[in-house]
């Protein structure tokens, strides 16, 4: 193993991290066992991309140079591929077992905007298996011991892929992007090509569900934006130090991976980037995300496990996850679970994180039809400021819109009188422990929007202070504890409760209104 600092090596054991002062999220507060996350082992040998004909000026593509260098190292049993200072313009890069991509300070790997370089491949997206997308700029499948490290930048050139809504940008950005050509779904909604617009017309939540032939998929190829970094069924992975930015769709997407460490990275997308998630951890186990920054156009750090029948059939939960010392700026949510959680989520600890100007702080979302169980989630020592909607949101009526879009449309959905029976399609959220949350500035203090057939259950919030324009609202929940919680609402009651059982407000500060059904 090379250039993995002793400090990092000493801090990556989930359940045996160094003890902290009492009351600051110390490991003895974790109510579940979390095994060690294993770092990759990379052989000592090194080569430079320049040795294989790569062009640091960016004037010509270095796609073949990357492929040749990785194949050379792989044939020798693995090693480090160094990318020195320069602009390395390239098509897709495919990592193999035993390879570390070291992006040095001053280096930019810039992926080409030429969509013909990204063939259609079978993959998973938005929780659906066996769909097709364009090949990801960086990908690995079934690889062991891989790493992307350094102080350089990886840029997905996503503006050439993404559609754009006029209301999300200023006039100069709108003119600059739309001047490339393309077409319009409506005067304020631009797509980069007719193919992309055609794909939007046949898609369900960004995924076409009715296409079957190669010709049908090819006809909408431009619409099938790839995630920038796709890691599928990989083991012992390290992402460290690098800036990942400007992705066509999601930025980093590990799927069905084991032993993933994300340390000190920066993940950036423009605020207007549609589906510009930062990190989507899906059906993975033994994961550490620490000391990283996210400033994106959608959810920042998101936990998933597949959607609806596909997710339940896969049946692989995301479990044993530590998120420690991270900051999320903007984005639809700081730390998010769902809405694709049909395979389940369990044993997650989030601690010492900051969420600044996000739409929501802690965002738990799903809907009827998903199924799956989310449980054993702990969030300790979280600070938030300038939250557009709620610092804490449970939304079991998620319909694909951001919390701000729901607020602006006035379409906040509530439970109807007809209550379906509980079955495998009923989602469940339970046993969630939130301690020492502090929020200064939000629209509403919290919102629990549960479903009557499976109320949100066993949520404990303690030692928490929230200052918001409006108080909190809890609907369709049971066994909820608010212990030493203070809500300072500028208007109305501090808390409104409806359709709930066993609500314990020991030490709660503020006016409480209990609505009669």
C-alpha positions in Angstrom: 0.0 0.0 0.0 1.4 3.4 -0.9 0.8 7.0 0.2 -2.1 6.2 2.5 -1.3 8.3 5.6 -0.8 6.7 9.0 -3.5 9.1 10.3 -6.0 7.8 7.8 -5.1 4.2 8.6 -5.6 4.8 12.3 -9.0 6.4 11.9 -10.8 4.0 9.5 -12.1 1.4 11.9 -15.7 2.1 12.3 -16.4 0.6 15.7 -12.9 1.2 17.2 -12.3 4.8 16.4 -10.4 6.7 19.0 -12.5 7.6 22.0 -13.7 11.2 22.2 -14.8 13.3 25.1 -18.1 12.3 26.6 -21.1 13.8 25.0 -19.5 14.5 21.6 -20.7 11.4 19.6 -18.2 8.9 21.1 -18.1 5.4 19.9 -19.7 4.0 23.1 -22.9 5.7 21.9 -23.2 3.5 18.9 -26.0 1.0 19.6 -25.0 -1.5 16.9 -21.8 -3.3 15.9 -19.9 -1.8 12.9 -17.1 -3.9 11.4 -13.8 -2.5 10.1 -13.7 -1.0 6.6 -10.8 -2.5 4.7 -8.5 -0.2 2.6 -7.2 -1.3 -0.8 -3.8 -2.9 -1.2 -2.0 -1.4 -4.2 1.4 -2.8 -5.4 4.4 -0.3 -5.3 5.0 0.0 -9.0 4.1 3.3 -10.8 3.8 4.6 -14.3 2.8 8.0 -15.7 0.1 8.6 -18.3 2.7 10.7 -20.2 4.7 7.5 -20.8 1.8 6.1 -22.8 1.3 9.0 -25.1 -1.1 11.1 -23.1 -1.3 14.7 -24.0 -1.2 17.2 -21.1 -2.3 20.1 -23.3 -5.8 18.8 -23.8 -5.5 19.3 -27.5 -6.0 15.7 -28.3 -7.7 12.8 -26.5 -5.8 10.6 -24.2 -8.4 7.8 -24.1 -6.0 5.2 -25.6 -3.2 6.3 -23.3 -5.3 5.7 -20.2 -6.5 2.3 -21.5 -2.9 1.2 -22.4 -1.4 2.3 -19.1 -4.1 0.6 -17.0 -3.8 -2.6 -19.1 0.0 -2.5 -18.6 -0.3 -2.2 -14.9 -3.0 -4.8 -14.7 -0.8 -7.3 -16.6 1.9 -6.8 -14.0 -0.5 -7.3 -11.1 -1.5 -3.7 -10.4 0.1 -0.4 -9.4 -0.3 3.4 -9.6 -1.1 5.4 -12.7 0.1 8.9 -12.2 -1.6 11.8 -13.9 0.7 14.8 -13.6 -0.2 18.5 -13.9 -1.9 19.3 -17.2 -5.3 19.0 -18.8 -5.9 15.4 -19.9 -8.8 15.4 -22.3 -10.3 11.8 -22.6 -13.1 9.5 -23.2 -14.2 6.8 -20.6 -11.7 5.3 -18.2 -12.2 1.8 -16.9 -10.4 0.8 -13.7 -9.2 -2.7 -13.1 -8.3 -4.6 -9.9 -5.1 -3.4 -8.1 -5.1 0.0 -9.9 -4.7 3.4 -8.2 -5.4 6.5 -10.3 -3.3 9.3 -8.7 -4.5 12.7 -10.0 -1.7 15.1 -8.9 -2.0 18.7 -7.9 -2.5 20.8 -11.0 -3.9 17.9 -13.0 -7.4 18.0 -14.6 -9.0 14.9 -16.1 -11.6 16.5 -18.4 -14.0 14.1 -20.0 -15.0 14.7 -23.6 -18.3 16.2 -24.6 -18.4 13.9 -27.6 -21.3 11.5 -26.7 -20.3 9.0 -29.4 -17.4 8.0 -27.1 -19.8 6.7 -24.5 -21.6 3.6 -25.7 -24.8 2.3 -24.2 -24.2 -0.3 -21.4 -26.6 -2.3 -19.2 -26.5 -0.9 -15.7 -28.7 0.3 -12.8 -30.0 3.8 -12.4 -32.6 5.5 -10.1 -33.0 2.1 -8.3 -34.0 0.1 -11.4 -31.8 -2.8 -12.5 -31.2 -4.0 -16.1 -31.7 -0.6 -17.7 -29.3 1.1 -20.1 -27.2 4.3 -19.7 -24.3 5.7 -21.6 -21.0 4.4 -20.2 -19.8 6.3 -17.2 -16.7 8.5 -17.6 -15.0 6.5 -14.8 -16.2 2.9 -14.1 -15.2 -0.4 -12.5 -17.2 -3.6 -12.3 -16.2 -6.5 -10.1 -12.8 -5.0 -9.2 -10.9 -5.3 -6.0 -8.4 -3.0 -4.4 -8.9 0.2 -6.4 -8.3 3.8 -5.6 -8.7 7.3 -6.9 -6.4 9.7 -5.0 -4.5 13.0 -5.2 -5.1 16.7 -5.2 -6.3 17.2 -8.8 -9.7 17.5 -10.5 -11.9 15.1 -12.3 -14.5 17.0 -14.5 -17.4 15.2 -16.2 -18.2 18.1 -18.6 -21.8 17.6 -17.5 -23.2 20.8 -19.0 -23.2 19.1 -22.4 -25.5 16.3 -21.1 -27.9 17.9 -18.7 -31.2 19.6 -19.5 -31.7 23.1 -18.0 -34.6 24.9 -16.4 -34.7 28.7 -17.0 -35.8 29.5 -13.4 -32.6 27.9 -11.9 -30.0 30.1 -13.6 -29.3 33.8 -14.4 -29.7 35.3 -17.9 -26.1 35.0 -18.9 -25.9 31.3 -18.0 -29.1 30.6 -19.8 -27.9 32.3 -23.0 -24.5 30.6 -22.8 -25.8 27.1 -22.5 -28.8 27.3 -24.8 -26.7 28.9 -27.5 -25.2 25.5 -28.3 -28.4 24.5 -30.1 -30.7 21.8 -28.7 -34.4 22.1 -28.4 -37.2 23.0 -25.9 -39.8 21.0 -24.0 -41.3 24.4 -23.2 -39.8 27.9 -23.5 -38.2 27.6 -20.1 -37.0 24.0 -20.3 -34.1 23.3 -22.6 -32.7 19.9 -23.7 -29.3 19.5 -25.5 -30.7 17.5 -28.4 -33.8 16.1 -30.0 -32.7 12.6 -28.8 -32.6 13.9 -25.2 -36.1 15.4 -25.5 -37.4 12.2 -27.1 -36.1 10.2 -24.2 -37.7 12.5 -21.6 -41.1 11.9 -23.2 -40.9 8.1 -22.6 -39.1 8.1 -19.2 -40.4 7.4 -15.8 -38.3 9.3 -13.2 -35.4 9.6 -15.7 -35.6 5.9 -16.7 -37.4 4.7 -19.9 -39.5 1.6 -18.9 -41.0 0.6 -22.2 -38.0 0.3 -24.5 -36.9 -3.2 -25.6 -34.9 -3.2 -28.9 -31.4 -1.8 -29.5 -32.9 0.6 -32.0 -35.4 2.0 -29.5 -32.6 2.6 -26.9 -30.3 4.1 -29.5 -33.0 6.6 -30.5 -32.9 8.2 -27.1 -29.2 7.7 -26.3 -28.5 11.4 -25.5 -31.1 11.3 -22.8 -29.3 8.4 -21.0 -26.9 10.6 -19.0 -24.3 8.5 -17.1 -23.3 8.9 -13.5 -19.7 10.2 -13.5 -18.1 7.5 -11.3 -19.8 4.1 -11.4 -18.4 1.4 -9.2 -20.4 -1.8 -9.3 -19.7 -5.0 -7.2 -16.3 -3.7 -6.2 -14.4 -4.3 -3.0 -11.7 -2.4 -1.0 -12.1 1.1 -2.6 -10.5 4.4 -1.6 -11.5 7.8 -2.9 -9.2 10.4 -1.3 -8.4 14.1 -1.8 -9.7 14.5 -5.4 -12.2 17.1 -6.6 -15.1 15.4 -8.5 -17.1 17.9 -10.4 -19.6 18.7 -13.2 -21.1 15.2 -13.6 -23.7 14.4 -16.3 -26.1 12.9 -13.8 -25.1 11.6 -10.3 -21.6 12.3 -9.4 -20.3 9.2 -7.5 -22.4 6.0 -7.4 -21.1 2.9 -5.6 -23.5 0.0 -6.1 -23.3 -3.4 -4.4 -19.8 -2.5 -3.1 -18.0 -3.6 0.1 -15.4 -1.7 2.1 -15.6 1.8 0.6 -13.7 4.7 2.1 -14.3 8.3 0.9 -11.8 10.6 2.6 -11.3 14.3 2.2 -12.9 14.6 -1.3 -14.7 17.6 -2.7 -17.8 16.9 -4.8 -19.2 19.8 -6.8 -22.0 20.4 -9.2 -23.7 23.6 -10.2 -26.8 24.4 -8.2 -28.9 24.0 -11.4 -27.6 20.5 -12.2 -30.6 18.2 -12.6 -30.0 14.9 -10.9 -26.7 16.3 -9.8 -26.4 14.2 -6.6 -23.1 14.2 -4.8 -22.6 10.6 -3.4 -25.2 7.9 -3.8 -24.3 4.8 -1.8 -26.6 2.0 -3.0 -26.8 -1.6 -1.5 -23.3 -1.2 -0.1 -21.8 -2.3 3.3 -18.9 -1.2 5.4 -18.6 2.4 4.3 -16.7 5.4 5.7 -17.3 8.9 4.4 -15.3 11.4 6.3 -14.0 15.0 6.2 -15.5 15.6 2.7 -17.4 18.6 1.2 -20.4 18.5 -1.1 -21.9 21.4 -3.0 -24.3 20.0 -5.6 -27.5 20.4 -7.5 -29.5 17.6 -5.8 -29.0 15.4 -2.7 -25.5 15.7 -1.1 -24.9 12.3 0.7 -27.6 9.8 -0.1 -28.3 6.2 1.0 -30.2 4.0 -1.4 -30.9 0.2 -1.9 -33.0 -0.1 -5.1 -36.5 0.8 -6.1 -39.8 -1.0 -5.8 -39.9 -4.6 -7.1 -36.3 -4.4 -8.4 -35.0 -3.3 -5.1 -37.0 -5.9 -3.2 -35.8 -8.7 -5.6 -32.2 -7.6 -5.2 -32.7 -7.6 -1.4 -29.3 -6.1 -0.5 -29.5 -3.4 2.1 -27.1 -0.6 2.6 -25.6 -1.2 6.1 -22.7 -0.3 8.4 -22.1 3.2 7.3 -20.2 6.0 9.1 -20.5 9.6 7.8 -18.2 11.8 9.9 -17.1 15.4 9.7 -18.7 16.2 6.4 -20.1 19.5 5.1 -22.9 19.9 2.6 -23.6 23.3 0.9 -26.8 23.8 -1.0 -28.4 20.7 -2.5 -31.8 19.2 -2.0 -30.7 17.4 1.2 -27.7 17.2 3.4 -27.9 13.6 4.5 -30.6 11.7 2.7 -32.2 8.2 2.9 -34.3 7.1 -0.1 -36.4 7.4 -1.9 -35.0 4.2 -3.4 -34.8 2.1 -0.2 -36.7 -1.0 -1.1 -33.8 -3.3 -0.2 -33.5 -1.7 3.3 -31.1 0.5 5.1 -29.7 -0.2 8.6 -26.8 0.6 10.9 -25.8 4.1 9.9 -24.1 6.7 12.0 -23.9 10.3 10.9 -21.9 12.6 13.2 -20.2 16.0 13.4 -21.6 17.2 10.1 -22.6 20.7 8.9 -25.4 21.4 6.5 -25.4 25.0 5.1 -28.2 26.4 2.9 -29.5 23.0 1.8 -33.2 22.6 1.0 -33.5 20.0 3.8 -31.0 19.0 6.5 -31.9 15.3 7.3 -34.2 14.0 4.6 -35.9 10.6 4.8 -38.1 9.9 1.8 -40.2 7.1 0.4 -43.7 6.3 -0.8 -46.2 3.5 -1.0 -45.0 0.8 -3.3 -41.4 0.9 -2.2 -41.4 -1.6 0.6 -38.1 -1.9 2.6 -37.2 -1.1 6.2 -35.0 1.8 7.3 -33.8 1.3 10.9 -30.9 1.8 13.3 -30.0 5.3 12.1 -28.1 7.6 14.5 -27.3 11.3 13.8 -25.2 13.0 16.4 -23.8 16.5 16.7 -25.2 18.1 13.6 -25.2 21.8 12.9 -27.4 23.5 10.3 -28.1 27.0 9.1 -30.2 28.7 6.5 -32.3 25.6 5.7 -34.9 26.4 3.0 -37.6 24.0 4.3 -37.0 21.6 7.3 -33.9 20.6 9.2 -35.6 17.2 9.7 -38.1 15.7 7.2 -39.8 12.3 7.0 -41.8 12.3 3.8 -43.7 9.1 2.9 -45.4 10.7 0.0 -42.4 11.5 -2.0 -43.3 12.3 -5.6 -40.0 13.2 -7.3 -39.9 16.9 -6.4 -37.5 18.6 -4.1 -38.8 19.9 -0.9 -38.6 23.5 -2.2 -40.5 22.6 -5.4 -43.2 21.0 -3.2 -43.3 24.2 -1.1 -43.5 26.5 -4.1 -46.2 24.3 -5.8 -48.4 24.0 -2.7 -48.7 20.3 -3.4 -47.7 18.9 0.0 -49.5 15.5 0.0 -51.3 14.1 3.1 -52.8 10.8 3.9 -56.2 10.1 2.3 -59.1 8.3 4.1 -58.5 5.1 2.2 -55.8 3.1 3.9 -54.2 0.2 2.0 -53.3 -3.1 3.8 -49.7 -3.6 4.9 -47.8 -5.8 2.6 -44.3 -6.2 1.1 -44.7 -2.8 -0.7 -45.2 -0.9 2.5 -42.1 1.2 3.5 -41.1 1.4 7.2 -38.9 3.9 9.0 -38.1 3.0 12.7 -35.5 3.3 15.4 -33.8 6.5 14.5 -31.8 8.4 17.2 -31.0 12.1 16.7 -28.9 13.9 19.3 -27.6 17.4 19.7 -29.0 18.8 16.5 -28.8 22.6 16.2 -30.4 24.6 13.5 -30.4 28.4 13.1 -32.9 29.4 10.4 -35.5 27.2 8.6 -39.0 27.5 7.2 -40.5 24.8 9.5 -38.8 23.2 12.5 -39.5 19.6 11.4 -42.1 17.6 9.4 -43.2 14.0 9.9 -45.5 13.1 7.0 -46.2 9.4 7.7 -48.6 6.9 6.3 -51.4 5.6 8.6 -50.9 1.9 7.8 -47.2 2.1 8.8 -46.6 5.1 11.0 -43.1 6.4 11.4 -42.0 4.7 14.6 -39.4 4.9 17.4 -37.9 8.3 16.6 -35.9 9.9 19.5 -34.7 13.5 19.3 -32.8 14.8 22.2 -30.8 17.9 23.3 -31.8 19.8 20.2 -32.4 23.5 19.4 -34.2 24.7 16.3 -35.0 28.3 15.3 -37.5 28.4 12.5 -40.2 30.6 10.9 -42.8 28.0 11.9 -43.0 25.2 14.4 -42.8 21.5 13.7 -45.5 19.1 12.5 -45.8 15.4 13.3 -48.4 13.3 11.5 -48.9 9.5 11.5 -46.2 8.6 13.9 -45.9 6.5 17.1 -43.5 6.1 19.9 -41.8 9.5 19.3 -39.6 11.0 22.1 -38.6 14.7 22.1 -36.3 14.9 25.1 -34.9 18.4 25.9 -35.9 19.8 22.6 -36.5 23.5 22.1 -38.3 24.9 19.1 -38.2 28.7 18.7 -41.0 29.4 16.1 -41.5 33.0 14.9 -45.2 32.3 14.3 -47.7 29.7 15.5 -47.2 26.8 17.9 -43.9 25.2 18.4 -45.3 21.8 17.6 -48.5 20.4 16.0 -49.4 16.7 16.5 -52.0 14.8 14.6 -52.9 11.1 14.1 -50.1 10.0 16.5 -49.7 7.6 19.4 -47.3 7.6 22.3 -45.7 11.0 21.9 -43.3 11.7 24.8 -42.5 15.4 25.2 -40.3 15.2 28.3 -38.6 18.5 28.7 -40.0 19.9 25.5 -40.0 23.7 25.3 -42.8 25.4 23.4 -46.5 25.5 22.7 -48.0 22.1 21.6 -51.2 21.8 19.6 -52.8 18.4 19.3 -55.2 18.2 16.4 -58.3 16.0 16.7 -58.7 13.8 13.6 
